[in-house]
Amino acid sequence: MEKNRLEAFSDGVLAIIITIMVLELHVPEGTDLAVLKEKLPVFLSYVLSFIYVGIYWNNHHHMFQATKQVNGGILWANLHLLFWLSLFPFATGWMGENHLAATPTAAYGFVLLMAATAYWILQQSIIAHQGRDSLLAKAVGFDWKGKLSPVLYLAAVPLAFASVWIASGIYVLVALMWLVPDRRIERTLKECREEN
């Protein structure tokens, strides 16, 4: 099957997720800067989640540049990823509105963990469909960031009950880790085009 509908649907869902998250930023009542202080946790959780959605969109785009066709398993794996990403607005709002309280911060980490797991499942589904010598398999290689991220999330979830600042710091660290451009897929695609 062609991949165009999957990509278009995914892009639409991610756009809606960002829209829902920004709609959770309610205008404060008042005109002085002091009223913004109470909205700061909500805004910061939105910024972090916006960055995460951007990272997923970017990596999803690159992954499907290295994917020729999809099958039913890939479609379901993609829906699984979109399900966990669709929980970002809820987890973001809950964490921000409660000023980084332990349970909402742990729940946010759980959603991040499940989204990372779903992304890995999607990636492995594509590789299984296309073969171990496929472009994506070559580009992904060892994938240290993909292996380290879930471990950090898994550590952060229980840590949220001891220190929300440490857990939140881990979430920020993982986001920063992924913000560093990863050129593996672009490089592999370029090498493949030069060979042909």
Residue frames relative to the residue before (quaternion, step in Angstrom):
aa qw qx qy qz dx dy dz
M 1.0000 0.0000 0.0000 0.0000 0.00 0.00 0.00
E 0.5323 -0.6154 0.4796 0.3285 3.52 -1.19 0.60
K 0.4457 -0.7197 0.4776 0.2353 3.58 -1.15 0.58
N 0.4388 0.7514 -0.4285 0.2434 3.62 1.23 -0.29
R 0.6849 0.4786 -0.3023 0.4588 3.60 0.86 -0.92
L 0.6183 0.5424 -0.3421 0.4544 3.58 1.01 -0.77
E 0.6780 0.4884 -0.2925 0.4649 3.59 0.89 -0.92
A 0.6641 0.5036 -0.3082 0.4586 3.59 0.91 -0.88
F 0.6521 0.5081 -0.3105 0.4693 3.58 0.95 -0.88
S 0.6595 0.5139 -0.3029 0.4575 3.58 0.91 -0.93
D 0.6430 0.5158 -0.3211 0.4664 3.59 0.94 -0.86
G 0.6582 0.5155 -0.3055 0.4558 3.57 0.98 -0.84
V 0.6527 0.5053 -0.3130 0.4698 3.58 0.95 -0.87
L 0.6647 0.4992 -0.3108 0.4609 3.60 0.91 -0.87
A 0.6279 0.5216 -0.3370 0.4692 3.60 1.04 -0.71
I 0.6516 0.5027 -0.3131 0.4740 3.58 0.99 -0.79
I 0.6125 0.5510 -0.3458 0.4491 3.60 1.01 -0.79
I 0.6686 0.4823 -0.3014 0.4791 3.59 0.88 -0.90
T 0.6374 0.5308 -0.3268 0.4529 3.58 0.98 -0.82
I 0.6560 0.4999 -0.3158 0.4690 3.58 0.90 -0.88
M 0.6520 0.5221 -0.3261 0.4427 3.59 0.93 -0.85
V 0.6899 0.4692 -0.3007 0.4621 3.59 0.87 -0.85
L 0.6155 0.5481 -0.3502 0.4451 3.60 1.10 -0.56
E 0.5971 0.5599 -0.3512 0.4546 3.57 1.26 -0.35
L 0.5795 0.5486 -0.3793 0.4684 3.61 1.27 -0.19
H 0.1152 -0.8286 0.5470 0.0312 3.56 0.06 1.30
V 0.5252 -0.6306 0.4766 0.3151 3.54 -1.08 0.80
P 0.3998 -0.7240 0.4996 0.2577 3.60 -0.76 0.97
E 0.4291 -0.6678 0.5393 0.2813 3.53 -1.21 0.56
G 0.6525 0.4544 -0.3735 0.4777 3.54 -0.68 1.11
T 0.3752 -0.7594 0.4999 0.1807 3.53 -1.25 0.40
D 0.6402 0.5145 -0.3547 0.4468 3.60 1.16 -0.12
L 0.6634 -0.5398 0.3545 0.3781 3.56 -1.24 0.42
A 0.5470 0.6365 -0.3966 0.3720 3.61 1.14 -0.47
V 0.6260 0.5480 -0.3495 0.4309 3.61 1.06 -0.63
L 0.6017 0.5692 -0.3560 0.4328 3.58 1.20 -0.46
K 0.5515 0.6415 -0.3901 0.3636 3.59 1.14 -0.59
E 0.6907 0.4708 -0.2914 0.4651 3.58 0.92 -0.83
K 0.6623 0.4902 -0.2988 0.4816 3.60 1.23 -0.39
L 0.4379 0.7393 -0.4323 0.2733 3.60 1.26 -0.22
P 0.6650 0.4850 -0.3421 0.4533 3.68 0.80 -0.78
V 0.6327 0.5220 -0.3303 0.4670 3.59 1.02 -0.77
F 0.6720 0.4977 -0.2960 0.4617 3.57 0.91 -0.93
L 0.6778 0.4943 -0.3004 0.4539 3.61 0.89 -0.89
S 0.6432 0.4922 -0.3328 0.4829 3.60 1.01 -0.71
Y 0.6099 0.5364 -0.3465 0.4693 3.61 1.10 -0.65
V 0.6463 0.5222 -0.3232 0.4530 3.59 0.89 -0.93
L 0.6668 0.4995 -0.3055 0.4609 3.58 0.88 -0.95
S 0.6890 0.4725 -0.2881 0.4679 3.59 0.88 -0.88
F 0.6003 0.5431 -0.3581 0.4652 3.59 1.07 -0.68
I 0.6421 0.5135 -0.3178 0.4722 3.58 0.98 -0.86
Y 0.6567 0.5086 -0.3142 0.4598 3.59 0.93 -0.87
V 0.6522 0.4916 -0.3265 0.4759 3.61 0.88 -0.84
G 0.6344 0.5296 -0.3220 0.4619 3.59 1.02 -0.78
I 0.6355 0.5193 -0.3201 0.4733 3.58 1.01 -0.82
Y 0.6716 0.4854 -0.3029 0.4707 3.59 0.88 -0.91
W 0.6410 0.5153 -0.3364 0.4587 3.60 0.94 -0.83
N 0.6655 0.5152 -0.2988 0.4500 3.58 0.89 -0.97
N 0.7072 0.4522 -0.2696 0.4719 3.59 0.82 -0.97
H 0.6033 0.5445 -0.3438 0.4705 3.58 1.10 -0.71
H 0.6393 0.5273 -0.3122 0.4645 3.57 0.97 -0.90
H 0.6856 0.4738 -0.2900 0.4704 3.58 0.84 -0.95
M 0.6390 0.5363 -0.3373 0.4362 3.58 0.93 -0.85
F 0.7264 0.4228 -0.2576 0.4767 3.59 0.92 -0.82
Q 0.5136 0.5795 -0.4398 0.4548 3.59 1.24 -0.03
A 0.7168 0.4075 -0.2246 0.5193 3.56 1.18 -0.64
T 0.6139 0.5214 -0.3403 0.4853 3.59 1.29 0.23
K 0.3187 -0.7735 0.5184 0.1770 3.55 -0.74 1.05
Q 0.8050 -0.0444 0.0791 0.5863 3.58 0.81 -1.03
V 0.3054 -0.7360 0.5745 0.1870 3.53 -1.30 0.34
N 0.2061 -0.7392 0.6208 0.1604 3.53 -1.35 0.25
G 0.7559 -0.3906 0.2632 0.4547 3.57 -1.27 -0.03
G 0.6353 0.5400 -0.3266 0.4451 3.58 1.01 -0.78
I 0.6508 0.5004 -0.3055 0.4824 3.57 1.02 -0.80
L 0.6234 0.5365 -0.3429 0.4538 3.59 1.00 -0.77
W 0.6897 0.4648 -0.2840 0.4771 3.59 0.92 -0.90
A 0.6273 0.5228 -0.3390 0.4671 3.60 1.02 -0.72
N 0.6384 0.5174 -0.3205 0.4712 3.59 1.06 -0.74
L 0.6422 0.5077 -0.3176 0.4785 3.59 1.01 -0.79
H 0.6035 0.5523 -0.3431 0.4616 3.57 1.09 -0.73
L 0.6474 0.4992 -0.3075 0.4870 3.59 0.97 -0.85
L 0.6762 0.4989 -0.3004 0.4513 3.59 0.85 -0.94
F 0.5828 0.5707 -0.3737 0.4415 3.59 1.09 -0.63
W 0.7122 0.4429 -0.2731 0.4713 3.59 0.75 -0.99
L 0.6364 0.5083 -0.3377 0.4717 3.59 1.02 -0.69
S 0.6323 0.5426 -0.3403 0.4359 3.61 1.06 -0.66
L 0.6236 0.5285 -0.3400 0.4650 3.60 1.24 -0.25
F 0.4274 0.7175 -0.4530 0.3119 3.60 1.25 -0.11
P 0.6654 0.4970 -0.3451 0.4372 3.65 0.78 -0.82
F 0.6489 0.5118 -0.3186 0.4642 3.59 0.97 -0.82
A 0.7014 0.4663 -0.2742 0.4641 3.59 0.77 -1.06
T 0.6296 0.5388 -0.3206 0.4588 3.57 1.06 -0.79
G 0.6874 0.4870 -0.2771 0.4621 3.55 0.85 -1.00
W 0.6605 0.5156 -0.3113 0.4484 3.56 0.92 -0.90
M 0.6730 0.4885 -0.2944 0.4709 3.57 0.94 -0.90
G 0.7020 0.4835 -0.2761 0.4441 3.60 0.85 -0.94
E 0.6829 0.4985 -0.2912 0.4476 3.56 0.89 -0.93
N 0.7353 0.3833 -0.2187 0.5144 3.58 1.17 -0.55
H 0.4754 -0.7314 0.4005 0.2803 3.54 1.25 0.61
L 0.6843 -0.5298 0.2658 0.4247 3.54 0.82 1.12
A 0.1600 0.7800 -0.5781 0.1785 3.59 0.86 0.94
A 0.6924 -0.5406 0.2969 0.3742 3.57 -1.15 0.67
T 0.7189 0.4570 -0.2817 0.4415 3.62 0.64 -1.04
P 0.6784 0.4605 -0.3201 0.4746 3.67 0.82 -0.79
T 0.6386 0.5196 -0.3317 0.4605 3.61 1.05 -0.71
A 0.6393 0.5002 -0.3167 0.4906 3.59 1.06 -0.74
A 0.6416 0.5197 -0.3219 0.4633 3.60 0.99 -0.82
Y 0.6075 0.5430 -0.3415 0.4685 3.59 1.06 -0.76
G 0.6675 0.4978 -0.2925 0.4702 3.57 0.95 -0.91
F 0.6244 0.5328 -0.3393 0.4595 3.58 1.05 -0.72
V 0.6439 0.5039 -0.3200 0.4787 3.59 0.99 -0.80
L 0.6320 0.5151 -0.3307 0.4753 3.60 1.01 -0.77
L 0.6411 0.5284 -0.3145 0.4592 3.59 0.98 -0.87
M 0.6976 0.4696 -0.2787 0.4638 3.57 0.86 -0.93
A 0.6206 0.5213 -0.3441 0.4741 3.61 1.07 -0.67
A 0.6468 0.5083 -0.3189 0.4708 3.60 0.97 -0.82
T 0.6444 0.5107 -0.3121 0.4759 3.59 1.00 -0.83
A 0.6603 0.5051 -0.3052 0.4645 3.59 0.95 -0.86
Y 0.6233 0.5265 -0.3412 0.4668 3.59 1.04 -0.74
W 0.6449 0.5191 -0.3140 0.4648 3.58 0.96 -0.89
I 0.6421 0.5184 -0.3207 0.4648 3.60 0.97 -0.86
L 0.6411 0.5131 -0.3201 0.4724 3.60 0.98 -0.83
Q 0.6525 0.5185 -0.3073 0.4593 3.56 0.90 -0.94
Q 0.6860 0.4757 -0.2818 0.4730 3.59 0.91 -0.92
S 0.6070 0.5473 -0.3494 0.4582 3.61 1.10 -0.63
I 0.6515 0.5022 -0.3093 0.4771 3.57 0.99 -0.83
I 0.6624 0.5001 -0.3063 0.4660 3.58 0.90 -0.91
A 0.6428 0.5161 -0.3267 0.4624 3.61 0.97 -0.81
H 0.6731 0.4933 -0.2932 0.4665 3.60 1.01 -0.79
Q 0.7636 0.3845 -0.1942 0.4810 3.58 0.93 -0.89
G 0.5467 -0.6327 0.3901 0.3855 3.59 1.19 -0.35
R 0.6234 -0.5859 0.3951 0.3348 3.53 -1.24 0.60
D 0.6907 0.4335 -0.2885 0.5017 3.60 1.20 -0.32
S 0.3885 0.7429 -0.4632 0.2874 3.58 1.29 0.26
L 0.6931 -0.4727 0.3630 0.4054 3.51 -1.33 0.35
L 0.6753 0.4944 -0.2977 0.4593 3.59 0.87 -0.94
A 0.6441 0.5199 -0.3290 0.4546 3.61 0.91 -0.86
K 0.6598 0.4946 -0.3061 0.4758 3.58 0.98 -0.83
A 0.6809 0.5062 -0.2893 0.4431 3.56 0.92 -0.91
V 0.6701 0.5082 -0.3044 0.4473 3.58 0.94 -0.88
G 0.0856 -0.8352 0.5374 0.0788 3.56 0.94 -0.84
F 0.8249 -0.1647 0.1510 0.5193 3.60 -0.95 -0.92
D 0.1588 -0.8436 0.4972 0.1259 3.60 1.16 -0.63
W 0.0044 0.8520 -0.5228 0.0285 3.58 0.73 1.07
K 0.6429 0.5119 -0.3410 0.4564 3.62 1.00 -0.69
G 0.6569 0.5197 -0.3009 0.4559 3.55 1.02 -0.79
K 0.6818 0.4569 -0.2807 0.4975 3.58 1.15 -0.57
L 0.6821 0.5007 -0.2890 0.4479 3.60 1.02 -0.79
S 0.6051 0.6062 -0.3572 0.3725 3.61 0.97 -0.81
P 0.6994 0.4491 -0.3090 0.4623 3.67 0.70 -0.89
V 0.6072 0.5492 -0.3546 0.4515 3.59 1.08 -0.69
L 0.6657 0.4914 -0.3002 0.4746 3.59 0.96 -0.85
Y 0.6390 0.5094 -0.3282 0.4739 3.60 0.98 -0.78
L 0.6468 0.5294 -0.3137 0.4505 3.56 0.97 -0.90
A 0.6560 0.4841 -0.3059 0.4917 3.58 1.08 -0.68
A 0.6754 0.5322 -0.2961 0.4159 3.59 0.97 -0.87
V 0.5975 0.5983 -0.3778 0.3772 3.61 0.99 -0.73
P 0.7338 0.3634 -0.2715 0.5057 3.68 0.67 -0.86
L 0.5898 0.5837 -0.3652 0.4219 3.60 1.14 -0.58
A 0.5505 0.6245 -0.3927 0.3910 3.59 1.17 -0.52
F 0.6629 0.5012 -0.3073 0.4636 3.60 1.12 -0.59
A 0.6636 0.4515 -0.3009 0.5150 3.58 1.26 -0.33
S 0.7858 -0.1112 0.1094 0.5984 3.57 0.97 -0.90
V 0.3250 -0.7567 0.5360 0.1856 3.57 -0.47 1.19
W 0.6118 0.5664 -0.3527 0.4248 3.58 1.12 -0.56
I 0.6431 0.4927 -0.3249 0.4880 3.58 1.02 -0.75
A 0.6539 0.5084 -0.3150 0.4634 3.60 0.90 -0.91
S 0.6668 0.4905 -0.2996 0.4744 3.59 0.90 -0.93
G 0.6216 0.5450 -0.3301 0.4556 3.56 1.06 -0.74
I 0.6332 0.5152 -0.3262 0.4767 3.57 1.06 -0.74
Y 0.6378 0.5181 -0.3366 0.4598 3.60 0.96 -0.81
V 0.6530 0.4979 -0.3048 0.4824 3.59 1.00 -0.83
L 0.6331 0.5452 -0.3270 0.4416 3.59 0.97 -0.86
V 0.6669 0.4884 -0.3058 0.4724 3.58 0.90 -0.90
A 0.6352 0.5175 -0.3355 0.4649 3.60 0.96 -0.79
L 0.6568 0.5023 -0.3099 0.4694 3.59 0.94 -0.87
M 0.6122 0.5603 -0.3377 0.4440 3.56 1.05 -0.79
W 0.7244 0.4251 -0.2360 0.4887 3.58 1.00 -0.85
L 0.5725 0.5907 -0.3899 0.4138 3.60 1.19 -0.33
V 0.5512 0.5644 -0.4013 0.4653 3.57 1.19 -0.43
P 0.4685 -0.7130 0.4315 0.2933 3.60 -0.55 1.10
D 0.1887 -0.7544 0.6238 0.0787 3.53 -0.99 0.96
R 0.1412 -0.8512 0.5047 0.0276 3.54 -0.24 1.27
R 0.3144 0.7921 -0.4884 0.1877 3.62 1.22 0.18
I 0.7091 0.4473 -0.2832 0.4657 3.59 0.76 -0.98
E 0.6378 0.5198 -0.3311 0.4619 3.60 0.95 -0.84
R 0.6631 0.5067 -0.3005 0.4619 3.59 0.94 -0.92
T 0.6706 0.4933 -0.3006 0.4654 3.60 0.92 -0.90
L 0.6344 0.5188 -0.3290 0.4692 3.61 1.00 -0.78
K 0.6551 0.5126 -0.3077 0.4619 3.59 0.95 -0.88
E 0.6563 0.5065 -0.3095 0.4659 3.58 0.93 -0.87
C 0.6455 0.5195 -0.3172 0.4614 3.57 1.02 -0.83
R 0.6627 0.4986 -0.3070 0.4668 3.61 0.97 -0.82
E 0.6513 0.5163 -0.3158 0.4577 3.59 1.04 -0.75
E 0.6373 0.5298 -0.3240 0.4562 3.58 1.12 -0.66
N 0.7097 0.4601 -0.2560 0.4681 3.60 1.10 -0.71
